[in-house]
Amino acid sequence: MNKGYLITNRNFFSPDANGLLLKVNVQKRYTKENVKSYFNWQHHLVNLSPISISLLFYLAERMHDSTNEVSHNKTIIRQYNDFRKSISVAVVSDSSIRKAFQQLKKNKMLISTPELGNYIVNPKFMYKESEEVRRKCINRLLECTKEGKWLKTNLFDALSL
């Protein structure tokens, strides 16, 4: 994953209080970190609530770089609400966030794992690392289909098997 910042410079002229044009130099800094989304998943967004969509993108930013793993616990719920406060959006209840997790799971965005409170953001739809690492992640998930403990998860449905 690309880490660091992209710095841009832009000069333009802006009128001051007297109407004179003054040269203004603006420097902006943008993060280089990214999450790739793939074109075969946007139709799933139609079935999601705005809270679920917001939670999905929040989890995509926070997921593990090479495994796409995220957790579902009180800490994540608190951090998500703190994030909503920081961008001046209303805080939502814990039950709404739990419902959003279930909605994301139902719509194949999240893959539940045999471990309680652990999910994987579906690498078919979103991934942070390179295509080679994504392929390894998907292959690792396909290998998990041979293990009996994954039968109680939504892995088969999420991978369209």
C-alpha positions, 0 to 999 in steps of 0.5 A: 500500500502506498503510504505518505502524502501527495503535496500539490501547489497552486498559485492563483489571484484573489481580490483583496478588500480594495479590489486589487488582485493579490497572488495567493499560493495554496499548498494542499496535502492529500494522503496516498493511502487507498482502498481499491474497489472493484466494479462488480459490487456497486449494485449491492449498495442499493440494498444498504442503509446509509449507516451501513454504507458509511460503516462499510467505508469506515471499516475499509479504511481501518481493515488490515492491509493484507487480510482485510480483517476487521473486528466487531466489538464495543471499541469499534462501535465507539471509534465509529461514533467518535469518527461521526462526531469528528465530521459533524454527523449525528451519532448512532445507537449501538444497536443501529451499528450492530444492525448495519454489521448484519446488513453488510454480512447479509449483502456479502460485503462482510464475511464472518469468520469462525472467530467471534467478532471477527469479519473480513471485508470481501476481497472480491469488492474491496482491497488495500494491497496489490493484485498479487496479494489480493489473489493470495487472500482470495485463494486463502479464503478458498482454501478455508472452504475445505475446513468444516468450521467455516460451514457456519459462516457466510463464506460460500455465499460471499464468494458465490460458490 
